[in-house]
Amino acid sequence: MIEVAGADRYMTLDPHAGQIQGFFSIPGDVLTASHMVTKYINANLRSQLYDPVVVAVDLGFAKKGRNYAADLDTPIAFIEKRRTGNDANAEALTLIGDVQDRDVIIVDDEVDTGSSISQAVSLVKKSGARDIYMCFIHAILSSDAAQRLASLPIKHIITTDTVQISPDKMKYLQDKITILSVASLLGEV
């Protein structure tokens, strides 16, 4: 539909599935904002972090999680989860890696309902994590996700403005969230 409407080029930012590129027959740019997040952490939080470790919220995000860990010069751990039915529900089962007595940076591409990332927080906390930080690019925050995130034992959330967070959802997150602008990234391209 985009091509039929007359587009001769497209731009995406951290698509949930890399295969989306295959849907287009026009040239495009697939951008990532992860470097903005890691730059922010290195500049503003790094001195506060105790023996940090990056935790990828699932094995599907392992490769991108590895990029976060490399940019932050930390080890990485992974959460293995399983779908429990024919729907989008998944259950976090196992933590692969060491978070004991370490600050944890949980990374994902998007947070929709907050269920997966909530399970991740619970699992790393049970595994002995100290302070927990959460990073994701797209803050979809449908339903009661903002309230769910606000109730978690996390130190801080870092996300971007690819999706505007409504004022009624921001009231739950104000003290715990930093929103980075992707305007300069999009403007460069």
BELHU-V658280 format. One record per backbone hydrogen bond with DSSP energy under -1.0 kcal/mol. NH is the residue of the N-H (numbers start at 1). CO is the residue of the C=O. E is the energy in kcal/mol with one decimal. If there is no record, write none. Layout:
BEGIN
((NH;CO;E) (NH;CO;E))
END
This chain:
BEGIN
((5;1;-1.8) (6;3;-1.6) (7;2;-1.8) (10;27;-1.6) (12;29;-2.6) (14;31;-3.2) (20;17;-1.8) (21;18;-1.6) (22;19;-1.8) (23;20;-1.9) (24;21;-1.3) (29;10;-2.0) (31;12;-3.0) (37;33;-1.5) (38;34;-2.7) (39;35;-2.0) (40;36;-2.0) (41;37;-2.5) (42;38;-2.8) (43;39;-2.1) (44;40;-2.7) (45;41;-2.3) (46;41;-2.1) (48;45;-2.0) (53;103;-1.8) (54;75;-2.3) (55;105;-2.6) (56;77;-2.5) (57;107;-1.9) (61;58;-1.4) (62;59;-1.3) (65;61;-2.8) (66;62;-2.3) (67;63;-1.3) (68;64;-1.8) (69;65;-2.5) (70;66;-2.5) (71;67;-2.5) (72;68;-2.0) (74;69;-2.4) (77;54;-2.5) (78;96;-2.6) (79;56;-1.6) (80;94;-2.9) (82;91;-2.1) (84;89;-1.5) (91;82;-2.9) (93;80;-2.9) (94;80;-1.7) (96;78;-3.5) (101;128;-2.7) (102;99;-1.9) (103;50;-2.6) (104;131;-2.8) (105;53;-2.5) (106;133;-3.1) (107;55;-2.5) (108;135;-1.7) (111;138;-2.3) (118;114;-1.8) (119;115;-2.2) (120;116;-2.1) (121;117;-2.2) (122;118;-2.3) (123;119;-2.5) (124;120;-2.5) (125;121;-2.2) (126;122;-2.4) (127;123;-1.2) (128;125;-1.7) (129;124;-2.3) (130;102;-3.1) (133;104;-3.3) (134;156;-2.4) (135;106;-3.2) (136;158;-2.0) (138;109;-2.5) (140;138;-1.3) (141;111;-2.3) (142;112;-1.3) (145;142;-2.0) (148;144;-2.2) (149;145;-2.8) (150;146;-2.4) (151;147;-1.4) (152;149;-1.2) (154;152;-2.1) (155;132;-3.6) (157;176;-2.9) (158;134;-2.9) (159;178;-2.5) (160;137;-1.1) (161;180;-1.6) (170;166;-2.6) (171;167;-1.6) (172;169;-1.2) (174;170;-2.0) (176;173;-2.5) (178;157;-2.3) (180;159;-3.1) (186;182;-2.5) (187;183;-2.8) (188;184;-2.1) (189;185;-1.4))
END
